């Protein structure tokens, strides 16, 4: 009964906003990301349209989205979209929450990481981030299920010019109201390994691991990483902890 009522509500909503301009999306996106992400050259409606996705005023990627009316009969609002090689996937909304399917996202790290709190936004990150997910589902109780793969390729940092870091893989596993994280090094002179998690409140994030690197770099990291790294008593590396910790020896 609830599903049928939701279907009729969706049909009514569709009649009301069938002509809603796609420019409404730009306002929503700008508010969500404090102006760092926006849509320009917007055409069409909320259901079917196109625009240019602008990230940090630097990356411009054409994007198009299309609504799937047949899924209304299943009580779902479904859009598919793509920006060529930068972004593609399918978004589904239903009474329980939302999900994304076959998600692919690729962008320079210097444009993405400043959007994430606590990542030393002005460190001048280099390399490229590639995010992939076959399915990621979140429901109203803030629990999420699925698996996200993030590949950071050719990482670098302007605070350490000339230093080659490497490429890293981060895997996020959602099994409920906490998302686990595993980080590992694929290639490079700086090896980072560790585990962590994120709760329903993004501020409730933890990470613990270890970094090994050439001695000259290890000597610089404690002053740059603002307490995120610390001497762990083992040769050739440093401990990593988030939230940051300060250990006096």
C-alpha positions as CSV (number, residue, x, y, z in Angstrom):
1,X,0.0,0.0,0.0
2,X,2.8,2.4,0.9
3,X,4.6,1.7,-2.3
4,X,1.5,2.4,-4.4
5,X,0.9,5.7,-2.5
6,X,4.5,6.6,-3.2
7,X,4.1,5.8,-6.9
8,X,1.1,8.1,-7.2
9,X,2.9,10.8,-5.3
10,X,5.8,10.6,-7.7
11,X,3.4,10.8,-10.7
12,X,1.8,13.9,-9.2
13,X,5.2,15.4,-8.4
14,X,6.3,14.7,-12.0
15,X,3.3,16.6,-13.4
16,X,4.0,19.5,-11.1
17,X,7.7,19.9,-11.9
18,X,7.9,18.4,-15.4
19,X,9.0,21.8,-16.6
20,X,11.2,22.8,-13.7
21,X,14.3,24.4,-15.1
22,X,17.6,22.6,-14.8
23,X,19.1,25.9,-13.5
24,X,17.6,24.9,-10.1
25,X,20.3,22.3,-9.9
26,X,23.1,24.8,-10.0
27,X,21.7,26.6,-7.0
28,X,21.5,23.3,-5.1
29,X,25.0,22.2,-6.1
30,X,26.6,25.6,-5.2
31,X,24.9,25.6,-1.8
32,X,26.0,22.0,-1.0
33,X,29.7,22.7,-1.9
34,X,29.9,26.4,-0.9
35,X,30.4,27.5,-4.5
36,X,33.4,25.2,-5.2
37,X,31.2,23.1,-7.5
38,X,28.7,24.6,-9.9
39,X,26.9,24.0,-13.2
40,X,27.2,26.4,-16.1
41,X,25.6,26.6,-19.5
42,X,22.6,24.7,-18.1
43,X,19.9,23.6,-20.5
44,X,16.7,21.5,-20.2
45,X,14.8,20.5,-17.1
46,X,15.5,18.7,-13.8
47,X,14.5,15.5,-15.6
48,X,16.4,15.7,-18.8
49,X,19.1,18.3,-19.4
50,X,22.8,19.2,-19.8
51,X,25.4,21.5,-18.4
52,X,29.1,22.1,-17.9
53,X,30.3,20.8,-14.5
54,X,32.8,23.3,-13.1
55,X,35.1,22.1,-10.2
56,X,37.0,24.8,-8.3
57,X,36.8,27.1,-11.3
58,X,39.4,25.0,-13.1
59,X,37.9,21.7,-14.4
60,X,35.2,22.0,-17.0
61,X,33.4,18.8,-18.0
62,X,30.2,18.6,-20.1
63,X,27.5,16.6,-18.3
64,X,24.1,15.3,-19.4
65,X,21.4,13.5,-17.4
66,X,18.3,11.6,-18.4
67,X,15.3,10.5,-16.3
68,X,13.9,6.9,-16.6
69,X,10.1,7.2,-16.4
70,X,9.5,3.4,-16.5
71,X,11.0,3.1,-13.0
72,X,8.2,5.2,-11.5
73,X,6.1,2.0,-11.6
74,X,8.5,0.5,-9.1
75,X,8.3,3.5,-6.8
76,X,11.7,4.9,-7.8
77,X,13.1,8.1,-9.3
78,X,16.0,7.2,-11.5
79,X,18.5,9.4,-13.4
80,X,21.5,8.3,-15.5
81,X,24.2,10.8,-16.3
82,X,27.6,11.1,-17.8
83,X,30.4,13.7,-18.4
84,X,32.5,11.6,-20.7
85,X,35.5,10.2,-18.8
86,X,35.1,12.5,-15.7
87,X,31.8,11.2,-14.3
88,X,29.1,8.6,-15.1
89,X,26.6,6.6,-13.1
90,X,23.0,6.1,-12.2
91,X,21.1,7.7,-9.2
92,X,18.0,6.1,-7.7
93,X,15.7,7.7,-5.1
94,X,13.0,5.6,-3.3
95,X,11.1,5.7,0.0
96,X,14.0,4.1,1.8
97,X,16.8,6.4,0.7
98,X,19.1,6.6,-2.3
99,X,21.6,4.5,-4.2
100,X,24.2,5.0,-7.0
101,X,25.1,2.3,-9.5
102,X,28.1,1.9,-11.8
103,X,29.7,5.1,-10.6
104,X,32.9,6.3,-12.2
105,X,34.5,9.6,-11.2
106,X,37.9,10.9,-12.2
107,X,39.4,14.3,-11.4
108,X,42.7,16.0,-10.4
109,X,43.4,15.6,-6.6
110,X,44.2,19.3,-6.3
111,X,40.5,20.1,-7.1
112,X,38.8,17.4,-5.1
113,X,40.8,17.1,-1.8
114,X,40.1,20.8,-0.7
115,X,36.4,19.8,-0.6
116,X,37.2,17.3,2.1
117,X,37.5,18.7,5.7
118,X,40.8,17.9,7.4
119,X,42.9,17.1,4.3
120,X,45.3,20.1,4.6
121,X,43.3,21.9,1.8
122,X,46.2,24.3,0.9
123,X,48.9,21.7,0.7
124,X,48.8,21.7,-3.1
125,X,48.0,18.0,-3.8
126,X,48.9,16.5,-7.1
127,X,48.0,13.4,-9.0
128,X,44.6,12.1,-10.0
129,X,41.8,10.5,-8.1
130,X,39.7,7.7,-9.6
131,X,36.6,6.6,-7.8
132,X,34.6,3.5,-8.7
133,X,31.5,1.8,-7.2
134,X,29.3,-0.9,-8.7
135,X,26.6,-0.1,-6.1
136,X,26.4,2.1,-3.0
137,X,23.1,2.3,-1.1
138,X,22.2,4.6,1.8
139,X,18.9,4.5,3.7
140,X,17.1,6.9,6.0
141,X,18.8,5.7,9.2
142,X,22.1,6.9,7.7
143,X,23.4,3.4,7.2
144,X,25.2,2.6,4.0
145,X,26.0,-0.6,2.2
146,X,28.4,-1.3,-0.7
147,X,32.0,-1.0,-1.7
148,X,33.8,2.1,-3.0
149,X,37.3,1.9,-4.6
150,X,39.5,5.0,-4.7
151,X,42.8,5.0,-6.6
152,X,45.1,8.0,-6.1
153,X,47.5,7.9,-8.9
154,X,50.9,9.7,-8.9
155,X,50.3,11.5,-5.6
156,X,52.4,14.5,-4.8
157,X,52.4,17.6,-2.5
158,X,53.5,21.1,-3.1
159,X,54.8,21.4,0.4
160,X,57.4,18.8,-0.6
161,X,58.5,19.8,-4.1
162,X,60.4,17.2,-6.1
163,X,59.4,14.3,-3.7
164,X,57.8,11.3,-5.5
165,X,55.1,9.7,-3.4
166,X,53.4,7.0,-5.3
167,X,50.0,5.5,-6.1
168,X,47.6,4.3,-3.4
169,X,44.4,2.3,-3.2
170,X,41.7,3.1,-0.6
171,X,38.7,0.8,-0.2
172,X,35.5,1.9,1.6
173,X,33.2,-0.9,2.8
174,X,29.7,0.1,4.0
175,X,28.1,-2.6,6.2
176,X,25.7,-0.4,8.3
177,X,26.1,2.7,10.3
178,X,29.9,2.7,10.0
179,X,32.0,2.7,6.9
180,X,35.4,0.9,7.2
181,X,38.5,2.1,5.3
182,X,41.6,0.2,4.2
183,X,44.5,2.0,2.7
184,X,47.5,0.4,0.9
185,X,50.4,1.4,-1.3
186,X,50.5,0.3,-4.9
187,X,53.8,1.8,-6.0
188,X,56.2,4.5,-4.9
189,X,58.9,5.6,-2.5
190,X,56.4,6.5,0.3
191,X,54.4,3.6,1.6
192,X,51.3,4.1,3.6
193,X,49.2,1.3,5.1
194,X,46.4,1.5,7.6
195,X,42.8,1.1,8.6
196,X,40.0,3.4,9.8
197,X,36.3,4.1,9.7
198,X,33.7,6.8,9.4
199,X,30.5,6.9,11.4
200,X,27.1,8.4,10.7
201,X,28.6,11.8,11.6
202,X,31.5,12.5,9.2
203,X,33.4,14.1,12.2
204,X,33.5,10.7,13.8
205,X,36.3,9.5,11.6
206,X,39.3,7.4,12.7
207,X,42.5,6.1,11.0
208,X,45.6,4.4,12.3
209,X,48.5,3.2,10.2
210,X,52.1,3.6,9.4
211,X,54.2,5.5,6.8
212,X,57.6,4.5,5.6
213,X,59.7,6.8,3.5
214,X,63.3,8.0,2.8
215,X,64.9,9.5,6.0
216,X,65.0,13.0,4.7
217,X,61.2,13.0,4.2
218,X,60.5,11.4,7.5
219,X,62.3,14.2,9.2
220,X,60.0,16.8,7.6
221,X,56.7,15.1,8.1
222,X,56.0,15.8,11.8
223,X,56.3,19.5,11.2
224,X,54.1,19.4,8.1
225,X,51.4,17.0,9.0
226,X,50.2,18.9,12.1
227,X,50.3,16.0,14.5
228,X,48.9,13.4,12.2
229,X,52.2,11.5,12.2
230,X,54.3,10.6,15.2
231,X,57.3,8.5,16.2
232,X,56.2,5.0,16.9
233,X,59.5,3.6,18.1
234,X,60.1,1.6,15.0
235,X,62.9,2.3,12.6
236,X,62.3,3.5,9.0
237,X,58.8,5.0,9.5
238,X,56.3,6.9,11.6
239,X,52.9,6.1,13.0
240,X,49.7,7.8,11.6
241,X,46.7,8.6,13.7
242,X,43.5,10.5,13.0
243,X,42.3,12.3,15.0
244,X,45.8,13.7,15.4
245,X,47.8,12.8,18.5
246,X,50.8,14.5,20.1
247,X,53.4,12.2,21.8
248,X,56.2,13.7,23.7
249,X,59.3,11.6,24.1
